[in-house]
Amino acid sequence: MFGLDSLSGNPQAAAFIGIVLIEALVLYVGYGALEQAFGEYVVGLLRDE
């Protein structure tokens, strides 16, 4: 996928941890932006306002 197969042991583990942290940050920022953009609208729909 990212060419991590050539790494072994500790470098591979560190690379996977870095990738997971970056993915988590991207999802956190992305979902935060979606909530900012559509949060009030969705809550209004759920409350039937």
Secondary structure, DSSP 4 states (H G I P E B T S, - for coil): --SGGG--SHHHHHHHHHHHHHHHHHHHHHHHHHHHHHHHHHHHHHTT-
